[in-house]
């Protein structure tokens, strides 16, 4: 039975390779002669707290009219929480590729905001797709860590503490890797057995990807994180826990922050949340059937989304654009976006 499960997983991942190849065929090649340094990416500084920069130039202060514009002359796509919704992820990546091709050649960065696993139906295939995307894409790919990846990794390190993760989606992820979720009544040894089995079944590339996710990316006027930031703390001083888990304190803060914060983690319907200080791209894909992204280019923000048609609704493959109500200045009181609603 275990060998059959392994064969099923392997054949599933072969299908992922074909899907990713089809996705990448829709994206344009990098513009001739383009020489853009990698974006600024940050990981944990370790026990001392704070963040350490692992790529790119040191971010400058946000200011209107900065060289290269709000995103340093790039085209940046950011994708909200996927949560195992593989079909939606592939559909959205195709949509973004078509959008990039229509917009013309430009140095491009794709940022995913974390929470790739748990809750949805295909976490293992999502991780496989991200491995292939990271290694094969003709553009820069930045994968951020979400609180669900954090919980999974903590389960691998200390399975006896894995009860909360299993309760909020981890059991589904174990099953998708062919591992029977442990029964709490069987005691702590059952958690260790499930952890060991997961490590046997999870490809090394999947584990490596999960262990090397970034905590934050900064491009021009924007900082991309999973959950949010602690108000009043500089970006470099943010804790890993806040970047992955913060909610109310961040959401209730009016800002401004050091940068405009683009985040996932919290959703309240199938439309992004936009304020002068933050842009929330989690639209609850595993519940609403809507997976959202945004294109950042010069002074334009464009929302792109796909919907799976659940609940009798027609599938969605549409673009909605946000136009600044006034000249782009995210820190000014009253600044904001005119939102074109998704109908």
Secondary structure, 3 states (H helix, E strand, C coil): CHHHHHHHHHHHHHHHHHHHHHHHHCCCCCCCCCCCCCCEEEEECCCCCCEEEEECCCCCCCCCCCCCCCCCCCEEEEECCCCCCHHHHHHHHHHHHHHHHHHCCCCEEEEECCCCCCCCCCHHHHHHHHHHHHHHCCCEEEEECCHHHHHHHHHHHCHHHCHHHHHHHHHHHHHHCCCCCCCHHHCHHHHHHHHHHHHHHCCHHHHHHHHCCECEEEECCEEECCCCCCCCCCHHHCCHHHHHHCCHHHHCCCCCCCCEEEECCCCCCCCCEECCCEEECCCCHHHHCEEEEEEEECCEEEEEEEECCHHHCCCEEEEEEEEECCCCCCCCCCCCEECCCCC
